[in-house]
Amino acid sequence: MSRLDAITKVETFIVSIPRDVPYLGPLRDGERVNEKGYLIRNGNRSIYPSTDMSVLVKVTAESGKVGWGETYGIVAPQAVTTIINDVLAPVIIGRDPGDPVVIHEDLYDLMRVRGFFGGYYVDSLAGVDIAIWDLFGQCVDRPLASLLGGARRRSIPAYVSGLPKATLQERCDLAVEWVKKGYRGVKFAAAVSDEGIVAEMKALREAVGPGVDLMVDLHWKFTAPEAVRIIKKLEAHDLYFAEAPCEPEDMEGQEIVARGVGAPLALGEEWRTVYEYRPRFEKRCMGVIQPEMGHTGVTEFLHIGRMAHAFHVDTIPHASIGIGVFMAASLHATAALKRTPYHEYQHSIFDKNLTYVTGDMRCEAGFYHLPSGAGHGVAPHDSVFNHVIG
């Protein structure tokens, strides 16, 4: 069999794009940006960057064609770039980009016996995997969705994620603005629901009225019994799903919550492989999965999504901090799956950073529109490289 091309070079770039308001909204009492540029949200004890941090991966073939990837690099991104530059890049030089699944499996095998089947190692694989799939598309001049079996749709319903305003009234007003623009799903964040989660849900429902899907991200804050009590109260206001109710390690707690409430649980943004998803599917821990392309890459995303279909579970992918490269890949992969009622829309990130990528990807009037062209359809704009650090 003839080879498409050969990979000759792999490069990584850490990007840090300033933002006026930190992720999830203004700082609360006791929250501050530390000397490394990070802040810790008291509401969920999680660390976030004060800028939009990401890692880009550029894979170049001997023909000169280029594939772009992006991975989850919001905290300690140097860990990701070191793994790619020292471990993964030398191994894939000379490989055929027409073999993305085989390459991904080979890279996964490199460190599995040392226990690195998660975390930064698999994040690094994700960035490389997206870039190789993009390069494959460039080589054959086909869109990514076509390479994954075909696009079932060219547009995907988007739900508005986060209402980054300081007060409950401002958050309700913002939700109404989005509904007027044509969006039929809105998610609020428990970590910044200062007047109470149930009170916020009640106020939002009164503001947007019936016919709008309201969701809550509980940010892993609760024990299983606590989560059951809260979700039952939220259900009185027609809750669409409850995300991340208890600690991600607590599989038994996830199962208890899923069996104790009527609304679906949405889980999975922090999981990277089918091996983490499979036992939760078997225990019926969730009705919605939220794979994050920046953690999984294209290959694992498809494995996870197809397994979800076999368990009659919806896929509503997570969207994280990035410039839009892994977002484009996520849209193409989502378009190739069944049972995808929504894709998350991180409007405070996506809209602001859309100028940093080329192509026609967009989100408007309640829908994402797949970028056209070969591969995943976007590439970093030259202006991105004004924000490269390290």
C-alpha positions in Angstrom: 0.0 0.0 0.0 1.4 3.4 -0.9 2.1 5.9 1.7 0.2 9.2 1.8 3.1 11.3 3.1 5.5 11.1 6.0 5.6 13.2 9.1 8.9 15.1 9.3 8.4 17.7 12.1 6.4 18.2 15.3 6.3 21.6 17.0 4.4 22.8 20.2 3.4 26.3 21.2 2.0 27.5 24.6 -0.5 30.2 24.0 -1.7 32.7 26.6 -4.5 35.1 25.5 -5.5 37.8 27.9 -9.2 38.2 29.0 -10.9 41.0 30.8 -13.1 38.8 33.1 -11.7 35.5 34.5 -13.3 32.3 33.5 -16.6 31.8 35.4 -17.0 35.5 36.1 -15.6 38.2 38.4 -13.4 37.2 41.4 -15.3 36.6 44.6 -14.2 37.6 48.1 -11.1 35.7 49.0 -10.2 34.9 45.4 -7.1 36.3 43.9 -4.7 35.8 40.9 -1.4 34.4 42.3 2.1 35.1 41.1 1.9 32.3 38.4 -1.3 33.8 36.9 -3.7 31.2 38.4 -6.8 31.7 40.6 -8.6 29.2 42.8 -12.4 29.3 42.8 -13.7 28.9 46.3 -16.9 27.5 45.1 -15.3 24.3 43.7 -11.7 24.5 45.0 -10.5 24.2 41.4 -7.6 26.2 39.9 -8.0 28.2 36.7 -5.7 30.4 34.6 -6.4 34.1 34.5 -5.8 34.1 30.8 -6.9 31.7 28.1 -4.1 29.1 28.2 -3.7 26.4 25.6 -1.2 24.2 23.8 -1.0 24.0 20.0 0.6 21.2 18.1 1.9 21.6 14.5 2.7 18.4 12.5 4.4 18.9 9.2 4.8 16.3 6.4 7.5 16.0 3.8 5.2 17.4 1.2 4.9 20.6 3.2 1.3 20.0 4.3 0.5 20.9 7.9 -1.9 19.5 10.4 -2.9 21.5 13.6 -3.9 20.1 16.9 -4.7 21.6 20.3 -4.9 20.1 23.7 -5.9 21.0 27.3 -3.1 23.2 28.6 -4.8 25.5 31.0 -2.5 24.6 34.0 1.2 23.8 33.8 1.2 23.6 30.0 4.9 22.9 30.0 4.1 19.4 31.2 2.2 18.8 28.0 4.8 20.3 25.7 7.6 18.4 27.4 5.9 15.1 26.9 5.2 15.8 23.2 8.7 17.2 22.4 10.7 14.5 24.4 8.5 11.4 24.0 5.9 11.5 21.3 7.4 13.7 18.5 10.6 11.5 17.9 8.4 8.4 17.7 6.1 9.6 15.0 8.7 11.1 12.7 8.5 9.1 9.4 5.0 7.8 10.2 2.1 8.0 7.6 -0.6 10.5 8.6 -3.1 8.1 6.9 -2.7 5.8 9.9 -4.0 8.0 12.7 -5.8 5.3 14.7 -2.7 3.0 14.6 -0.4 5.8 15.6 -2.6 6.8 18.5 -2.7 3.2 19.8 1.1 2.9 19.4 1.6 6.2 21.4 -0.8 5.1 24.1 1.1 1.8 24.5 4.5 3.6 25.1 3.7 4.5 28.7 0.8 2.4 29.8 2.9 -0.1 31.8 4.2 2.9 33.8 0.6 3.9 34.8 0.4 6.8 32.4 -3.1 6.0 31.0 -4.5 9.4 32.0 -3.6 12.9 32.9 -1.0 15.0 31.1 0.2 12.0 29.0 -3.1 11.4 27.4 -3.7 15.1 27.0 -0.5 15.2 25.0 -1.7 12.3 22.9 -4.9 14.2 22.2 -3.1 17.2 20.8 -0.9 15.0 18.5 -3.9 12.9 17.5 -6.0 15.9 16.4 -3.0 17.2 14.4 -2.5 13.9 12.6 -6.2 13.6 11.7 -6.1 17.1 10.4 -3.0 16.3 8.3 -4.7 13.2 7.0 -7.6 15.4 5.8 -5.2 17.9 4.2 -3.4 15.0 2.4 -6.6 13.6 0.9 -8.5 17.0 0.7 -11.4 15.7 2.7 -13.2 17.1 5.8 -12.6 15.4 9.1 -16.2 14.3 9.5 -16.0 12.5 6.1 -12.9 10.6 7.3 -14.9 9.6 10.4 -17.7 8.0 8.5 -19.6 11.1 7.3 -21.4 14.2 8.7 -24.9 13.6 9.8 -25.5 17.3 10.0 -23.7 20.6 9.1 -25.0 22.4 12.1 -25.3 21.3 15.8 -27.5 22.8 18.5 -25.4 24.8 21.0 -26.3 25.4 24.6 -25.0 28.5 26.3 -22.5 27.6 29.0 -22.0 29.9 31.9 -23.5 33.3 32.8 -20.3 35.2 33.9 -22.0 38.1 35.7 -21.6 39.3 39.3 -25.2 39.2 40.5 -28.1 36.8 40.1 -30.2 39.5 38.4 -27.4 40.2 35.9 -27.1 36.4 35.2 -30.9 36.1 34.6 -30.8 39.1 32.3 -27.9 37.5 30.3 -29.8 34.2 30.0 -32.8 36.1 28.6 -30.5 37.8 26.1 -29.2 34.5 24.8 -32.7 33.1 24.5 -33.7 36.1 22.4 -30.8 35.3 20.1 -32.2 31.8 19.4 -30.5 29.6 22.0 -32.7 27.0 23.6 -30.3 25.7 26.3 -28.5 27.5 29.1 -26.3 26.1 31.8 -25.4 27.9 35.1 -22.5 27.2 37.4 -23.0 26.1 41.0 -19.5 27.4 41.9 -20.6 31.0 41.5 -24.3 30.6 42.5 -23.8 32.9 45.5 -27.5 33.2 46.4 -28.0 29.4 46.4 -28.2 26.8 43.6 -31.9 26.2 43.9 -32.7 29.9 44.1 -30.6 30.5 41.0 -32.5 27.7 39.1 -35.8 29.1 40.2 -34.9 32.7 39.2 -33.6 31.5 35.8 -36.7 29.5 35.0 -38.9 32.5 35.9 -36.7 34.7 33.7 -36.5 32.5 30.5 -39.9 30.8 30.9 -40.9 27.3 29.7 -39.4 25.7 26.6 -35.8 26.5 27.4 -33.5 23.7 28.6 -31.9 24.7 31.9 -28.8 22.8 33.1 -26.6 23.0 36.1 -22.9 22.3 36.6 -22.5 21.2 40.2 -18.7 21.1 39.9 -18.2 17.9 41.9 -19.2 19.8 45.1 -21.4 17.3 46.9 -21.7 13.9 48.5 -24.2 11.6 46.8 -27.0 12.1 49.3 -26.5 15.9 49.2 -26.6 15.8 45.4 -29.8 13.8 45.4 -31.5 16.3 47.6 -30.4 19.3 45.6 -31.2 17.8 42.2 -34.7 16.8 43.3 -35.4 20.4 44.3 -34.0 21.6 40.9 -36.3 19.1 39.1 -39.3 21.1 40.2 -38.1 23.8 37.8 -37.7 21.4 34.8 -34.0 20.6 35.0 -32.6 19.2 31.7 -29.4 17.7 33.2 -27.2 17.9 36.3 -23.5 17.9 35.6 -20.8 16.5 37.9 -22.7 16.1 41.2 -20.0 14.4 43.2 -16.3 13.8 43.1 -15.1 12.3 39.9 -13.5 9.3 41.7 -16.7 8.4 43.4 -18.2 5.9 40.9 -20.5 4.5 43.6 -21.8 7.9 44.4 -22.4 8.7 40.8 -24.5 5.5 40.6 -26.5 6.4 43.7 -27.3 9.8 42.4 -28.3 8.5 39.0 -30.7 6.0 40.5 -32.0 8.6 43.0 -33.1 11.4 40.7 -35.3 11.8 37.6 -33.1 14.2 35.6 -30.2 12.8 33.7 -26.7 13.1 35.1 -24.1 14.5 32.7 -20.5 13.2 33.4 -17.2 12.8 31.7 -15.4 16.0 30.9 -12.4 14.9 33.0 -12.2 11.3 31.6 -9.9 10.6 28.7 -10.5 7.0 27.5 -13.2 4.4 27.0 -11.6 2.6 30.0 -12.9 5.3 32.3 -16.3 5.5 30.6 -17.0 1.8 30.3 -17.6 1.0 34.0 -19.9 4.0 34.4 -21.9 2.9 31.3 -22.2 -0.6 32.8 -23.5 0.9 36.1 -25.8 3.3 34.3 -24.2 6.3 36.1 -25.3 8.9 33.5 -27.7 9.7 30.8 -25.4 12.2 29.1 -21.7 12.0 28.5 -19.4 15.0 28.0 -16.2 14.0 26.3 -13.7 16.9 26.0 -11.8 16.8 22.7 -8.9 18.5 24.3 -8.5 15.5 26.6 -9.5 12.6 24.3 -8.3 13.5 20.8 -10.3 12.4 17.8 -9.6 8.7 18.0 -10.7 8.2 21.6 -13.6 10.7 21.2 -15.1 8.4 18.5 -14.5 5.2 20.6 -16.3 6.9 23.5 -19.2 8.3 21.4 -19.9 5.0 19.7 -19.8 3.1 23.1 -22.3 5.7 24.4 -24.6 4.9 21.5 -24.5 1.2 22.4 -25.6 2.1 25.9 -28.4 4.4 24.6 -26.7 7.5 26.2 -26.6 10.9 24.6 -23.3 12.6 23.8 -23.2 16.4 24.6 -19.5 17.2 24.3 -17.7 19.5 26.7 -16.0 22.7 25.5 -13.0 24.1 27.4 -10.5 26.9 27.2 -8.8 27.0 23.9 -8.4 29.1 20.7 -10.7 26.9 18.6 -8.6 24.2 17.0 -9.8 21.3 19.2 -13.3 22.9 19.1 -13.3 22.5 15.3 -12.3 18.9 15.7 -15.0 18.3 18.3 -17.7 19.7 16.0 -16.6 17.4 13.1 -16.5 14.3 15.4 -19.9 15.2 16.9 -21.4 15.6 13.5 -20.3 12.0 12.8 -22.1 10.6 15.8 -25.8 9.7 16.6 -27.5 10.9 19.7 -26.0 14.4 19.9 -28.7 16.8 21.0 -26.3 19.7 21.9 -22.7 20.8 22.0 -21.5 23.0 24.8 -20.9 26.7 23.8 -18.4 28.4 26.0 -19.4 31.8 24.6 -16.9 33.8 26.7 -14.1 31.9 25.2 -15.3 30.8 21.7 -16.5 34.2 20.6 -13.5 36.1 21.9 -10.9 33.8 20.4 -12.6 33.1 17.1 -10.4 35.8 15.5 -7.4 33.7 16.3 -8.3 30.9 13.9 -8.9 30.9 10.1 -11.9 29.4 8.5 -15.7 29.8 8.7 -16.4 28.1 12.0 -19.1 30.0 13.9 -21.9 29.8 16.4 -25.0 31.9 15.8 -28.8 31.8 16.5 -28.5 28.7 18.6 -26.3 26.5 16.3 -22.7 25.8 15.6 -21.8 25.5 12.0 -19.1 23.1 11.0 -16.0 24.7 9.4 -15.6 23.8 5.8 -12.5 22.7 3.9 -10.1 19.8 4.4 -9.3 18.4 7.8 -11.0 20.0 10.7 -11.2 23.3 8.7 -9.3 25.7 10.9 -5.7 26.8 11.5 -4.1 29.3 13.9 -4.2 32.9 12.6 -0.8 34.6 12.5 -1.9 36.8 15.4 -1.9 33.8 17.7 1.8 33.8 17.7 1.9 37.2 19.4 0.7 35.3 22.4 3.1 32.4 22.5 5.0 32.1 25.8 7.9 30.0 27.1 
